[in-house]
């Protein structure tokens, strides 16, 4: 069984190289999406109603309270 485990590890190492090639293709994806923007022009009218909801943004102040939680992560590194 141990021999199989070692063989699996080698296979996993080979997989990391595969993800890299795919990443290079991602940059090309953004371009295809751009053409869809022309269809959005009709959508802007629908997006206008959501704007009134923007005032809810003041809820952002709640995020600052989450910052203190990050401090807990800092103490461990100090050790």
N, C-alpha and C positions, 0 to 999 in steps of 0.2 A: 504493500500500500504506500509505503514511504516513497518508493521509486516513482509512483504515479504523481504524488504530490509535487516532487521536484519538477517533473515534466510540465505540470500545470503552471508552475511559477514561470518557467521559461516562456510559455505561451502568453502569459499575462504581460510580460515585459515587451513582447512584440506588439501587443495591442496599443500601447501608448503612442507608437509611431503612427498608427493609422489615424487617430484623432487629429493629428497635426495637419495632414493633407486636407481634411474636411474643413478645418478652420480657414484655410486659404480660400476655399470656395465661398465661405460666408460673405466676404466683401462683395461678391458679384450679386448676391441675393438682394441687397439694398436697392440696386439699380432697377431690377424688375418691379419692385414695389412702387418706385417713383411713378411709373406710368399710371398707377391706380389713382394717384392724386387728382388727375383731371376729373374723375368720377366724383370726387369729394365736393367739387364746387357746388353741386346741388345740395349736399349735406350741410354746408355752413348754416343754412336757414334753420336746420334742426338743432345745430349746436348753439344757436343764440339762446334758446330757453335755458339750457344748462348754465349759462353765464350767471344768471340770478343766484344760482346755488353757490357760486364762488364765495359769497360772503361767509359761507360756512368755514372757509379757510382759517379764520381765527382759531379754529380748533388746533391748529399747528402748535400753539403754546404748550399743548400736552406733550408733544414730542420732547421738548427740553427736559421734562421730568424723566424721560427714559435715559438721558445722558448719564445721570448718576449711576445707573446700573452698570454702565461701561466701566466705571471706576472700580467695581468689584473685580473685573478682569485684570486691572493694572496691578493690584497688590500681589497676586500670585507670582508674576514675573519678577517682582522686586526680590523675592526669596532667592 
